[in-house]
Amino acid sequence: MRDTFGSAVSITLYGESHGAAIGAVINGVAAGVRVDDQFMAAQMEKRRAKGKISTARVEADAVRILSGVKDGFATGSAICLQIENTNTKSADYAKTQQLLRPGHADYTAFAKYGGYQDARGGGHFSGRLTAPIVAAGSIFTQLLKSKGVIIGTHMLKCAGVCDDGFSSDFDVLKNQLIALNESEFAVISQSAGEKMTAEIEKAAADGDSVGGVLETAIIGLPAGLGEPFFDSAESVLSHLLFSMPAVKGIEFGGGFALADMRGSQANDAFCMDGGKVITATNNNGGINGGITNGMPIILRTAIKPTPSIYKEQSTVDYAQKCDAKLVINGRHDPCIAHRARVVQDSLCAIGIAEIFGMEYGIRWQIT
């Protein structure tokens, strides 16, 4: 398995959903960078399962820093983060382990690894592996914030309910991001959040699930980061975001809506603002030619409904090579979008750190 992303900054994931522990090894953090375990814990709390809208599996998710940090600062060596799995119920999966779960990686994992993969709870394919991503991402989130870069995500849409969008006014947008990063259920409109919660609970009561759209804004980036083709700002961020389980689509700025516009509508006119070049609109989402233009990066991901549902589904018994019916047991989220927002923030932070590193090297972190 290839479990490593990045060159200037790299992160390697390890572990399985029902194994002893999961974690991440991070390379490329400069000596002297602050590593705040309290901030890390606060970020982990945003991902934690809570109430009727989440799985009943609640893990402590206490992060142990095994190496690379001393007295709250990076030493320059590899940082190893470990999270123990303390609340597993593998027996829930043993009863139906030969049945392929629709929407999951069961079949493709079996085809690739010949049955030697750890299938308990989804194994290495599980959303459980997003926990060390959040732990690792907290280091870069805080580092970027110290450089004036703020990242925030909200649930733009869930179960057909729409939240308010991001403001085009920079000061208002900044306040929106600050508020989102302090909120438990990341929406701009409180009433929209209440409606979303009600719809998630309805799906859970029906033994079903729902998906959503997460919208992220990244502000404070200078113009000039990214490369024209394979390492474009969109390419780096998309590479990471598509690694998040359940993401099936990504768009930047106007995204797919640009396909229905004329060039005169889609183009972002340039203008001056206090000696700084800006664009009058932001249809391109802060990126031109793969390179940041200094405007806010705006991106959205489509999150599919959680594939683990409690309704009977048609499938295949791969051991007996016959059609079968499946009723899933275990503990599952009726919606993962609200928990995934901090994962999206974390992946964006890792991606932006990688883009900074490609442009300026490791010294940008401490200068």
C-alpha positions in Angstrom: 0.0 0.0 0.0 1.1 3.5 -0.7 0.2 5.6 2.3 2.5 8.7 1.9 1.7 12.1 0.5 4.0 15.0 -0.2 7.6 15.9 -0.8 8.4 19.3 0.9 6.0 18.1 3.6 5.1 14.4 3.8 2.6 12.5 5.9 2.4 8.7 6.1 -0.6 7.0 7.7 -0.5 3.6 9.4 -2.9 1.3 11.2 -6.4 -0.2 10.8 -9.9 0.6 12.2 -9.9 -2.3 14.6 -6.2 -2.7 15.1 -4.2 -1.7 18.2 -3.6 1.8 17.0 -3.6 4.2 14.1 -1.3 7.1 13.5 0.8 9.3 11.2 4.4 10.0 10.6 5.2 13.6 9.5 8.4 14.8 7.8 9.3 18.3 6.8 8.3 20.2 10.0 11.1 22.6 10.7 12.9 22.6 14.1 11.3 25.3 16.3 7.7 25.1 14.9 5.2 25.2 17.8 3.3 21.9 18.3 0.4 22.7 20.7 -1.1 19.5 22.1 -4.1 21.4 23.5 -4.9 22.8 20.0 -4.5 19.3 18.6 -6.9 18.0 21.2 -9.4 20.8 20.3 -9.2 19.8 16.6 -9.7 16.2 17.4 -12.8 17.1 19.4 -14.4 18.6 16.3 -14.2 15.2 14.6 -15.6 13.3 17.6 -18.9 11.4 17.3 -21.7 13.1 19.1 -25.4 12.4 19.6 -28.0 10.9 17.3 -26.4 12.3 14.2 -23.2 10.2 14.6 -22.0 6.7 15.2 -22.3 5.2 18.7 -18.6 4.3 18.5 -16.9 6.9 20.6 -13.2 6.8 20.9 -11.0 8.8 23.3 -8.8 9.8 20.4 -6.0 10.8 22.8 -2.9 11.6 20.6 0.5 10.4 21.8 3.4 12.2 20.4 6.1 9.5 20.2 8.9 11.5 18.5 9.9 14.7 16.9 8.6 17.1 19.6 10.3 18.3 22.8 8.9 20.9 25.2 6.2 21.8 22.7 8.4 22.5 19.7 9.4 20.4 16.7 12.9 19.1 16.8 13.3 18.8 13.1 13.1 15.0 13.0 10.1 12.9 12.0 7.0 13.5 14.2 5.2 10.3 15.0 1.6 10.6 16.3 -0.3 7.6 17.6 -3.9 7.1 18.6 -5.0 3.9 20.3 -8.2 2.1 19.3 -10.1 1.4 22.5 -13.7 0.8 21.5 -13.8 -1.9 18.8 -16.4 -4.5 18.3 -15.0 -6.8 15.6 -17.6 -9.4 16.2 -20.2 -7.2 14.5 -18.3 -7.7 11.2 -17.4 -11.4 11.6 -20.9 -12.6 11.0 -21.1 -11.0 7.5 -17.4 -10.8 6.6 -17.8 -12.8 3.4 -20.6 -10.5 2.1 -19.4 -7.5 0.1 -20.8 -4.2 1.5 -22.3 -2.0 -1.3 -20.5 1.3 -1.5 -17.5 0.1 0.5 -14.0 -0.9 -0.6 -14.7 -4.6 0.3 -14.6 -5.9 -3.2 -11.8 -3.8 -4.6 -9.7 -4.5 -1.5 -10.2 -8.2 -1.9 -9.4 -8.0 -5.6 -6.2 -6.1 -4.9 -4.9 -7.8 -1.7 -6.3 -11.3 -2.2 -8.1 -11.5 1.2 -5.0 -10.7 3.3 -6.3 -7.1 4.1 -7.7 -6.5 7.5 -11.5 -6.2 6.8 -12.6 -5.5 10.4 -14.4 -2.2 10.5 -13.1 -1.4 7.0 -9.5 -1.9 8.1 -7.1 0.6 6.5 -9.9 1.8 4.2 -12.0 3.1 7.2 -12.8 6.7 7.9 -11.2 6.0 11.2 -7.9 6.8 9.5 -9.0 10.4 9.2 -8.3 10.8 13.0 -4.5 10.9 12.5 -5.0 13.3 9.5 -6.7 15.7 11.9 -3.9 15.3 14.4 -1.2 15.9 11.8 -3.2 18.7 10.2 -3.5 20.6 13.5 0.3 21.3 13.4 0.0 22.9 9.9 -3.3 24.7 10.7 -1.7 26.5 13.6 1.5 27.1 11.7 -0.4 28.7 8.8 -2.5 30.8 11.2 0.7 32.2 12.6 1.5 33.4 9.0 -1.9 35.0 8.6 -3.6 32.1 6.7 -7.0 31.0 7.9 -8.9 27.9 6.8 -12.6 27.2 7.5 -15.2 24.9 6.3 -19.0 24.7 6.6 -21.8 22.4 5.5 -23.1 24.2 2.5 -25.7 21.5 1.8 -26.9 18.4 3.7 -30.0 16.2 2.9 -31.3 18.9 0.6 -31.0 21.7 3.2 -28.8 24.7 2.1 -26.7 26.9 4.4 -25.9 30.5 3.6 -22.8 30.9 1.4 -19.5 32.6 2.1 -19.5 36.4 1.9 -17.6 38.2 -0.9 -16.6 40.9 1.6 -13.2 39.9 3.0 -13.7 41.2 6.5 -17.1 39.4 6.8 -15.6 36.2 5.4 -12.8 36.3 7.9 -15.3 36.6 10.7 -17.3 33.7 9.3 -14.2 31.5 9.2 -13.4 32.4 12.8 -16.9 31.6 13.9 -17.0 28.3 12.0 -13.7 27.2 13.6 -15.3 27.7 17.0 -18.6 26.0 16.3 -19.5 22.4 17.0 -21.9 22.1 14.0 -20.2 24.1 11.2 -22.9 26.2 9.5 -23.3 29.9 8.9 -27.1 29.9 9.4 -28.2 28.5 12.7 -31.7 27.7 11.4 -30.1 25.8 8.5 -28.1 23.8 11.0 -31.2 22.8 12.9 -33.0 21.7 9.7 -29.9 19.6 8.7 -29.8 18.0 12.1 -33.4 17.0 11.9 -33.0 15.5 8.4 -29.9 13.5 9.6 -31.9 12.2 12.5 -34.8 11.2 10.2 -32.4 9.2 8.0 -31.0 7.5 11.0 -34.5 6.6 12.2 -35.1 5.0 8.8 -31.9 3.0 9.0 -30.5 5.1 6.1 -27.9 7.9 5.6 -27.4 11.2 3.9 -24.5 13.1 2.3 -23.7 16.7 1.7 -21.5 19.4 0.3 -18.6 20.9 2.3 -17.4 24.4 1.3 -14.0 25.6 2.3 -12.4 29.1 2.2 -8.7 29.7 2.6 -7.7 33.4 3.1 -4.3 35.1 3.6 -2.4 33.4 0.8 0.0 35.5 -1.3 -0.2 35.4 -5.1 2.3 33.2 -6.8 2.0 29.8 -5.0 1.7 26.6 -7.1 2.8 25.3 -10.5 1.2 25.5 -13.9 0.5 21.8 -14.5 1.0 18.7 -12.3 1.7 20.5 -9.1 -1.0 23.2 -9.5 -2.7 24.5 -6.4 -5.8 22.7 -7.5 -3.9 19.5 -8.2 -2.3 19.4 -4.8 -5.4 20.1 -2.8 -7.5 17.7 -5.0 -5.0 14.9 -4.5 -5.4 15.2 -0.7 -9.2 15.8 -0.6 -10.0 12.9 -2.8 -8.1 10.7 -0.3 -10.9 11.5 2.2 -13.4 8.6 2.3 -16.7 9.5 0.7 -15.5 12.4 -1.4 -16.8 12.0 -5.0 -16.4 15.4 -6.4 -14.4 18.7 -6.0 -14.9 22.1 -7.6 -13.1 25.4 -7.2 -14.7 28.8 -7.4 -17.7 28.7 -9.7 -16.8 25.1 -10.5 -19.2 23.3 -12.8 -21.4 26.3 -13.1 -18.7 28.0 -15.2 -19.5 25.5 -18.0 -22.9 27.3 -18.5 -21.4 30.8 -18.5 -19.9 32.9 -21.3 -16.3 34.1 -20.9 -17.6 37.6 -20.3 -19.4 36.3 -17.2 -16.8 33.8 -16.0 -13.7 36.0 -16.2 -12.7 37.8 -13.0 -11.9 41.4 -13.9 -8.7 42.8 -12.3 -8.7 46.0 -10.3 -6.5 47.9 -7.8 -7.3 48.1 -4.1 -5.0 50.2 -2.0 -2.0 49.4 -4.2 -2.8 45.7 -4.3 -4.1 43.8 -7.4 -7.4 42.0 -6.7 -10.2 40.6 -8.8 -13.7 42.1 -8.8 -15.3 38.6 -8.6 -13.8 35.3 -7.6 -15.3 32.8 -10.1 -11.9 31.1 -10.4 -11.7 30.5 -6.7 -8.4 32.3 -6.0 -6.4 30.3 -8.6 -5.3 31.2 -12.1 -3.2 28.8 -14.2 -2.6 26.6 -11.2 -1.1 29.5 -9.2 -2.7 31.4 -6.3 -3.8 35.0 -7.2 -4.1 36.3 -3.7 -7.9 36.1 -3.5 -9.6 33.6 -1.2 -9.4 30.0 -2.3 -12.9 28.7 -2.4 -13.5 25.0 -2.9 -16.3 22.5 -2.4 -16.4 18.7 -2.0 -19.3 16.4 -2.6 -19.7 13.9 0.3 -21.7 10.8 -0.6 -24.1 9.2 1.9 -22.5 6.9 4.4 -22.5 3.5 2.7 -23.1 1.5 5.9 -26.9 1.5 6.3 -29.2 -0.7 8.2 -31.6 -1.5 5.3 -31.4 -4.9 3.5 -29.2 -4.7 0.4 -28.4 -7.0 -2.5 -24.8 -8.1 -2.7 -22.5 -11.1 -3.4 -21.1 -13.7 -1.1 -17.5 -13.8 -2.5 -16.6 -17.0 -0.6 -19.6 -19.0 -2.1 -19.6 -17.0 -5.4 -23.4 -16.4 -5.3 -25.8 -13.6 -4.9 -26.9 -12.8 -1.4 -28.7 -10.3 0.9 -26.9 -8.2 3.5 -28.1 -6.6 6.7 -25.3 -4.6 8.3 -24.7 -4.7 12.0 -22.3 -2.5 14.0 -22.2 1.2 14.7 -22.3 3.7 11.8 -22.8 7.4 11.1 -26.1 8.4 9.4 -24.0 11.3 8.0 -20.3 12.0 8.1 -20.2 15.5 6.5 -20.4 17.3 9.8 -17.5 15.3 11.3 -15.6 15.6 8.0 -15.3 19.3 7.9 -12.3 19.3 10.3 -10.8 16.6 8.2 -11.2 18.8 5.1 -9.6 21.8 7.0 -6.7 19.5 8.0 -6.1 18.2 4.5 -6.2 21.7 3.1 -3.7 22.8 5.7 -1.3 20.0 4.8 -1.8 20.8 1.1 -1.1 24.5 1.5 2.0 23.7 3.7 3.2 21.5 0.8 2.7 24.3 -1.7 4.5 26.8 0.5 7.4 24.3 0.9 7.7 23.7 -2.8 8.0 27.5 -3.3 10.2 28.6 -0.3 11.7 25.4 1.2 11.5 24.5 4.8 12.7 27.9 6.1 9.3 29.6 5.4 8.0 27.8 8.6 10.2 29.7 11.0 10.9 33.0 9.2 
